[in-house]
């Protein structure tokens, strides 16, 4: 067998395409708003991570345009060498302030922020402890580090404590999602922080889906639980609530100083483009100036959760704008995705390996800018398709 035979023999995706059940790489030819044009069809967007609805905000777009006019389209180098702009420093100062930390460092993607931080911080003979439902970027960061990864059962504090007991006295870092990206539930940070303190472990929280969602100022789960000072590293992304692309780590100044000189994902990547940097800065301003956006997001979330449950959908432990509709069987998930799409709803089917076998779901996510009329229209479609497929 040759090196490339695995590529030529990969047929699963083509089979799904032939059957009309291929849900990936759909082409959108419009703004990422509550309504989009996908493959020429107008659809109600129920699968975006733009929680605050800022990707189409005029101020965000204008900031991006002005940045290109001043700085050009890119930095032509890494932050380590020639790619640090004054607006990068300004952005990092604002992020540190938001997260209640001394300093922050921005990465070109959220994936790189997790990979870059974890792989730099955890060395040989040290341990990384992860929730089994943590994001893939966390798992990949563990793989690239010289440390040993240990996993505990999802949001199971007894399982976490048993894991910590196995490595008592050893250096370790607990890494956990603030909001889990598929299940929509919140990490049990008070218990996790308490166990970390008891066993001498450090703590990192991935706020990718909780930034702009949880906390009095939208800083995420650590702020929500009042545990900013107990959290050593706060990671966040720009591609969700902050309407752009990129990621960051916020921490004490010595920890950020170390990452600046040891994080390979930062040192060997071109820096965040000017347009992206400026759009995040403006999105942060709007989030601060318009707290009603977060309030509206939660109003929509509570409404949809209540309606889904009253219909008979299994939404698991979700209590956030990420709402999974658990359907179990993979073909049911694909069938439901296709039928909802035909009804004009853009949703995302989630199947193995993203979830365990027979735990497939339809992932819905909601925005502050969804109107009640749009939500009610969607609910009618969910009710119709759910009954037809005997999911509810």
N, C-alpha and C positions, 0 to 999 in steps of 0.2 A: 504493500500500500504506500503510495507516495504522499508527500507532505500536503498536497492540495486536494487529495481525494475527498477529504472531509467536506471541502467546499462544494465540489461537484456532486457529492452524494447528499447534500442538504436539500431535502425536498418538502419538508413540512410546510414552510411558508407558501411555496408555490401551489401546494395542494389546497391550502386555505383560500388562496386567490382564485383558483379554478372553481371552488365551491361557492364563492361569494361571501366568505366569512373572514376576510382579511381586514382587520381594523386599524392597521398601522400606516404611518407616513401619508395620512390624508392631506390633501393639498388645500390650504385655505388661501383665498385670494382677496381678503379684506382685512380690516383691523381686527385685533383680538378684543372683541367687545362682547356684550351680552348676546348679540346676534352676529353670525359670521356667514360668509359664503364659502362653502366647502364643496369641491367638485361640481361647481356650478349651481349648487342648491343652497337656498337660504335656510339656515339652521339656528335654533336657539341653543346657545352655548351653555352646556351644563357640565363641562369637563375642563375648564380653565383654572389655573392657579392664581389668576389675577384677582385676589380676594377683595382688594379695595377698588377695583375697577379703574386703575390709574394709567393703564397702557395707552388709552386714547385721550388722556387729559391734555388740553391745549397747552398748558404751562410746561408739562413734561416734554411734549414734542418740541416746543419752542426752545427749551433749554438744550435739547439735543442738537437742534439745528445751529444754535449760536456757538456751541462748543466746536462743532465741525468747522464753522467759519473762522474761529479763532485758532484752533489747534490742529486742524486737519483731520483726516479719517483714522489715523492710528499713531502709535508712539514709536514704532520701528525698533523696539527693543524691550528688554526686561526692566522691571522696576530696579533691579540690582545695578544696572548700568545706566543706560540713557533714557529709560522709560518712565521716570517719575515726574509727574506734572504737579503744579501747585494745587490743582483741583483734586488730585489723588489725596494729598495731605489734608485738604479741607474735608473731603468725604470721610476719611478715617477719623478725624477729630469729631465729626458729627456722630459717627457710628459708636465711638467709644463713649460719648456723652449719652447717647440713647441707651446703651447697654449698661451704664453705670460702671464702666471700667476706665483704667488709665489710658489705654491705647488700643489701636486696632490696626489690622493690615488687610488690604483688599486683594483678592485673587481674581483671575479672569473668569472663573466659573465657580459655582458652589461645590461641584464635584472636586475641583482642585483644592478648595479650602479644607475639606475634610481629609482628603488624601494627603495634602501637604502638611497639615498640622499633626495628624496621628502618626504618620511615618517619621516625622522629625522628633517627636516627643518621646515615643516609646522605643526603647533600645533592647538589646539582647538581655535575656534573663529578667525582663520586665513583662507586665501583662496588660492586655486590653480586655475589658469586660463589656460585652455588648448584649443588648436585648435581641432576641431572635427575630424581631420584626424591624430592626434598625435598617436604615437606607443602605442601598448597595455601595454608595460612596464611602460609607463608614467601614463596611466589610473590606472594600478594596484598599482603604488606608491601612487596615490591619495587616493585609497581605503584603503590603509594601514595607511595613516596618520590620524591624528585627525582633520584635516582641512576640509573645504568644497570645493568641486570641482565645478567650473563653466566653461561652454564650449562656445566658440564662433564659428561662421560659418567659414569654411575653408578659410584662407588667406583673410578674410573680415575685414578690419580695422574699418569700421563703427560698425560692430558687436562687435569687441573687445572693442572699446571705450564705447559702451553702457553697456557692462559688467563691465568695470572699473568704470563707473559712479554709478552703483548700489552699489558698495562697497567703495566709496570714503572715505578716511580717515582710512580704515582698512588695516591691514598687508596682503600683497598678493604676490604671486610668479607666474609670467607668465612662462609657460614651453612650448617650441615649437621645433619641428623638424627643423633642418637646411635644409635638403632635405627630402621631404616626401617619405616614403619608397614604396608606391604603385603608387602615382601620378607622382613622379619624378620632381615635381616643387620645387621651393626654397621659404622658408619663407620670408616674407617681413620684414626683420629684421630692416632696418632703421626706418620704421614706427612703428614697435613694440617697439623698444628701445625708440623712442621719446614719445610714449604713456605711456610707463612704467615710464619714468622720470617725465612726466607731472602729473601722478596720484600717484606717490610715490610707485610704485610697483617694485619688484626685478625681475630679468630675468635669466632664465636658458635655454640654447640651447643644444639640443640633436644632436651631430655631427656624429651619427652613420654612416650615408650614405654620409656625406660630408667630413669626414676626409680622406685625400688622394685624394680628388676630387676637392674641392674648396679652394681658398686662394693661395697666392703667394708661401707659403711653404707647402701647403696641410693641414693646420691646421683646415680648415673648413669654415663654413658660417660666423662666427663672424670675422675671419680674412679677408675673402673675402670682407665684407662690412666695414672693419675698425672699428669694434664695440667691440673689445676684452675688452676694458676698461669699456664698458657699460654693459657687460655681467657678472653677478655675478658667475654663475656656467657654466662651459663647460663640457659636458658629451661626451664621445666617446667610441667606441668599438674596440676590436682587431680582431674580427672575419670577418672583411671585407677587407679593404685595407691593414691591418697590419698582415694578414695571420696566425692568431692563434685563441685564444678564450679568452674572458675576457672583462673588461670594466674599465672605470676610470672616476673620477671627478677631474677637475682642477679648482682652485679658489684661493682666497687670503689665506694666512697661517692660520689666525684665523678660517676661515670657514672649512678648511680641518682638523685642529686640533679638531674642534667640531665634525665633522663626524667620526673621528677616535675613539671618545669616546661615540658617541650617535647613530651611524648607526648600527642597529641590523643586517642588511644584511651583513655587514662587520664583525662585532664582532663574530657572530655565524655561520660563514661559514669558511671552510678550505680555506687556501690561494691559490693564483694562482700557479699552478705547475711550477717547475723550467724550464721545456722544453718550456712551453708556454711563460713564462717571457722572456727567452733568445731569442726566435724566434721573439717576438715583438721588442725587442731592436735592433736586426739585421735588421728587416724590416724598422724601423725608420731610420737607417743609410742608407739603400739603397734608401729610398724615398728622403733623403736629397742629396745623391750623384748622383742620376739619375733623375733629374727633367724632363727629356725627357719622362719618363713614364707617368706623368700627361699630358704632351702635347699630347702624342699619344692616351691616353684615350679620350681626348677631340676631337681629329681628328676623331676617330672612332665614337664618340657620334654624332658629327655634320653630319657625313656622313650618319649614320643610320636614324637619325631624318629626314633629307632631303629626303632620299629615301622612307621612310615609308609615309611621307606626299605626295610625288609625286605619290605614288600608290593609294592614297585615304584613307589611314588609319587615324582614329581619335586618335591622340596621346595626346589629352587634352592639358594641360599647361606644359607638360614636357619640360625641357631644360637641362637635365642632363643625365648621363649614365643609369638611370632608365627610361625606355621608356614603358609606358602602351599602349597596343592596345585595345581600348575600343570597345567591341562587344555587350554590353547590356545584352542579354538573357543568363541565366546560362547554358542551354544546348548547346547553340552555343559556349560558352567558353570551355566547356568540349569537345565538338566535335572537335573544332579547336586544342585544346591541344593534343588530341589523334592523329589526322591526322598529325600534325606537328611532333609528336613523331615517327610516322611510317615513316616519311621522314627523320628521323635522327636528329631532333632538340629538344634539351632539353629546354623547357620553363615552366613557372608556371601559371596555371589558378588561378585567384583571384575572389572569389565569396563571398556572404554574409556568416558570418557577417563582414568579412574584408572590404567589400564595401557595399554601400546601395543596396537594391533590384533593379534589372534591370540595374545595373551599373557595370556588370561583365567585366573583362578584362583579357588579356594575358599579364603578366608582363615579359618584356625582360630586361636584364641588360648586359652591355658590359664591356669588359676588355681592358686594354692597350695592352695586348698580342694577341688579335684577329688580324689575318692578313686580308688584303683586300680580298684575295682569299676566306677565310672562310666567311667573311661578305657577299660577293657577292653570294656565294653558298647558304647562309641562305636566302638572299633576294629573290632568285629564288623560294625557298620553300614557303616563306610568300606570294609571289605574286600568286603562284599556288593555295594554300589552301584558301587564302582570296577570290579569284574569285570563287572557287568552292562553298564556303559557302555564297557567296554574301555579304561578309563583306566589300569588296571594289568594 
